[in-house]
Amino acid sequence: MPYAYDPELAAVVPQLASPDLRDIPAVRAAAPAPTPGDYTGLTVTEVDLSSWSSLRSSGSSPLPAEAAPRGVRLRLYRPDAPAAPAAILAVHGGGFVLGSIDGNDARNAAFARDLGVLVASVDYRLAPEHPYPAALDDCYAALTWLAGHASELGIDPARIALHGASAGGGLCAGLALLARDRGGPAIAFQYLGIPVVDDRMTTPSMTAFTDTPNWDRASAEISWNAYLGEGVPGGADVPVYAAPARATDLTGLPPAYVSVMHFDPLRDEGIAYALALLAAGVPVELHLFPGTFHGSTRIPSEISRREEAEATAVLRAALLSPAASRSPS
């Protein structure tokens, strides 16, 4: 069906299609090499999350020792001249089945350099080889590692933000719920870009957008089945940490920013989740980018530059503003 795409994006649409996830290994093998980041002004290292032991929160309550299986990496981008003792835990997208920390290397390096804060990108395990809760467990291990090593990293454990897009946004939303229910670590802010949060796939946008670029309903169905198990999505027993739209209690979650794209199957579940957060008393900013589609930010255009600039501005306000520097009472 025809869509009123942004004119700059429309010119590229004929060259795009949703990935054929019926053969996930083939899609992974055919993926183009990601653009490496510019490490100017940064020190970049990696940590194997299986190699550390127990740690504690900034308060008196102990946190569980969380260690990911060997080989799950955390890539750290440390600015040589930090602007604030803050950090971002970055969670990549890919429908739970694709992607790696290399795919977001350029943007994470830019965040660290432009904001002057530490960025930690987690290379979580992928489905279907590692279904739920593997990816979320790895993200929680990364968060607890950051909080537990705050002193040596030069960060305030109360000033850690989450940033994720697509499946990464869904994992960040689930991680915020999980950290709240486990009593920590603290999360200062959650940036949920085009988040995957609802396995039921019943929203108007998910129903209607069956032929949109980069992501469509068929891709979503395969993705959820890979993540939760064949036939599980839409059932009665899906945990809220896997599909945060199912949560009935969103109180006590960190402030959030939610972005959605105009012609994206995920559009309406993102809007609904933002409104549910707002109804629960969580400070929320919601932005729908007109004429866009899933992943269109990767296409050079004025509206893509606006989205990138806004992401930086939102994270700067969350982590570097005077309000962000005040310790919780």
N, C-alpha and C positions, 0 to 999 in steps of 0.2 A: 504494500500500500504506500502511497506517497506521504512524505513527511516534510514539514517546513523547517528543514535544517538551516542553520546559519550559512549564509552564502559561501564563506571561506571553507567551511567544513564540507558543504555539499559537493564541492568539486572533487573531493577525495573519496566520497562514499562509494562510487562504483568499483573502486579498487579494494574494498573491504568486505569482509564476511565474518560471521561468527565462527569460532573454531569448531571443527568437527570432533567433539569430545568422545565420539564412539571409539576412537583409537587414541587414548591419552598418550601412550609412549610415542606415537608418531608425531603428535602435536608438539610434544616436548622436544623431540629430535629436530623438528623443522623450525623451531623458534630461532629468529635471528639473534646474533650475538648482541648483548646489551651494550649500550654506550657507557664506557667507564667514567667514573667521576673525576672531577678536577680536585686534586688534593692540596692545592696551594693554600698555605696557611693552616693546614690540618696535620695532625698525627693520627694515622689510621692503623689499628691493630685488631686482632681477632682473639676471641676467647672460646674455648671448648666448654660448653655449659655442663658437661659431665664431670669436670675436674674440680668442682668446688663443693664445699660441705655446708654445714648448717650456718644460719645467720639469724639476726634478730631485727625487729622493726625499730623505728626511732623511739618508740615508747617502751614500756616495760614488758609487753606481752610478746612471748616468743612466736616466731613464724615457723611453719613447718619447713624442714629441709627439703628443698625442691631441686632436683638435678635431672636434667634431660639426658636421654641416651647419648652415648658417645657419638661425636660427629655433628651434633646440633651446635651451630656456631652463633656467636654474637659478634657482629662487626662494630667496632667503636670508632666514631669520628670525633676527635677531640680538637677543638680550636686552639691554636697556639696562643691566642690572646682572648680568653673567654670574657664574655660580656656579663654573664650571670652564672651563679652556681645552680644551673638547672639542666634538665635532660629531657630528651624525647625518645621514647621507645617506638621504633618504626616497624610496622608489620606490613609486609608486602601483600599484594593481591594475587589473583590467579585462580579464582573459583575453587579454592581449597586443593586443586590438583596440579596447578602450574605455578611457575615463578620461583624466584630465589632472591637472596639479598643482592645479587649482582644486577638484577633488573632495575632496582631502585637506587643503585649506587650513585648516579649523578645527582639525583634530587636530594638524597640524604647528605651528600657532601655539601651541596648548596645550602641546605638548611643549617648545617653546623657552622659553615663559614658566614652566612648572612646574618644568622641570629646570635652567633657567638656562644652556643650551648653545645653540650655533648649530645650526640645522636647515637643511639644503639639500635642496630638493625638485626632482627632475629631470623635465622634461617630455619624456620620450623619444618617439621616433617609433613609430607604431602599425602593426601588420599589418592587413590583407594588403598595404597599399600599400608598407610597408617591412618585409619579412620578416626573420627571423633572418639576420645578427647585428645588425641596425640598433639595436634597443632596447638590447641588451647593450653595444654600442659606445658608445652615448650615456651609459649608466650608468658605463662605465669612464672616459669623458671627464670626467664630473662628478666622479668620485672623484679622478682625477689633478689636476683643477683645484683641488679642495679641498686636497689635499696640497701642491700647488705654491704655493698662496697662503696657507698656514697662518700664516706670520708676520704678514702684513698683516691677516688675519682674527682674529688673537689666539688661535689654537688650536694644540694640540700635534698634529703629524701622526700620532703614534702613538696618538691617542685619538679615532679616527673609527670610529663604529659604523654598521652598515647596518640599515635598518628597512624591511620591505616586507610586504605582505599579498597573498595569492592569487598572481596572476602577478607582482606586485611581490616577493613572497617568493621565488618561483622565480628571478627576475632577481637578487635578492640572493645566493642560493645559487650561481648561476652566476658572479656577479661575484667572490665569494670564491675560487672555484676559479681564475678567470682571473687575479686579482691574485696569488695564490700562484704560479701557473706563470710569470707574467711578472716575478716578483721584486719586486712592489710595485704600488701603494702599500700600506702596512701597514693592516690592518683590525683593530680592537680587539675587535669583537663583531659577530655577525650575528643579528638578530631576524627569524626566518622565520615569519610568521603565515600559517596555512592555505596552505602553499606549493604551487605547481604545479611539480612536479619530474620527473614521469614521463610521457613521451609514449606509452608502451606501453599504458596504460589497462587493465591486467589485474588490478588488485587487487580483492579482494572488494567493497569499498565502491564502487569505480568501476563494477563490474559490476552491483551491486544497486540503486544509487540513480539510477533513471531518471526519477523524478518528484518530486525534492526542490526546495524553493524556491530561487530565485536562481541555482542552478547544478545541472546534472545531466549525465549522460553525453553526451547529444546536444550540449549546449553545449561540453563539453570536446573532443569530436571536431572540431567546426567550428573551435574556437579553435586547436587544435594544427595543423590543416591550414592555417589562415591564417598561423600563425607560421612553420612549417617548409616549407610548400609542399604542395599537394594530393598525397596519397598517400605522403608522406614519413614521417609519424609511424608508429612501430612498426617501421620498417625498420632495416637494419644499420648505416647510416652517420650516425645522429643524433649530433652532438657532445655531449660531457658538459657543455659550457657552456650548451647549450640545454636539456638534460634532465639535471640533476645526479644523478638517481637512477641513471643509467647509469655514473657514475664508479666505478672500482674502487680508486682511491687517494684517500682523504679525509684522509690524514695532513697535519699542518701547517696545518690550517684554523683560523680563530679560534673561540673559544668561541661556542656557539649556544644560542638559545632557540627552540623549535618549538612552535607551538600548532596544534591540530586541533579541528574541530567534529564532534560526535557523528554527525549525519546529513548528512555532506558527502561527495560522491564523492571528494574529495581526502584524506579522513581517513587511509586506510591508507598512501598513499604518503608522507604527512608523517611518520607513525609509523615507517615503514621507514627513511626518511632519517635521522631522529633516532637510531635504533638503529645505523645504519651509521656515523654520525659517532662515536657512543659506542664502537663496536668499533674504530674507528681511533684512539682515544685522545684525541678532542676532547671537552672538557667540554661537556655538553649538559643542558639542562632541557627536559622535554617535558610539556605540559599538554593533556589532552583535556577540553573543556568539555561536560558532559553536557546532553542535551536541546536542543542547539543545531544550527544548520545554516549553510551558507555565507552569509556576510554578515549573520547575525543580530545581530552586534554593533551594527549601525546602528539596531536596534529598541530603544527604551528599556525596560529590564528590569533586574532585580537582577543576573542573570548577565552581561549586557552591561556593566554598571558594574564588575563584578568583572574582566572581561577588560581594560577600559580602565585600571583602576587597576593591574592587574598589569603591563601593558605599560610604564606609567610607572615602576613600581617596579623592573622588570627593567633598563630602560635606566639608571635612576639608579644601580643597583648596578654596572652595567658601566662607567659613565663617571665617576661622582662618588665612588665608595668609595675609602678609603685605598689599597687594592690597585690600583685603576685609575689612581691618580695617580703610582704608581711607574713610572719609565722602564724599558723592557725591558733586561735585562742583556746 
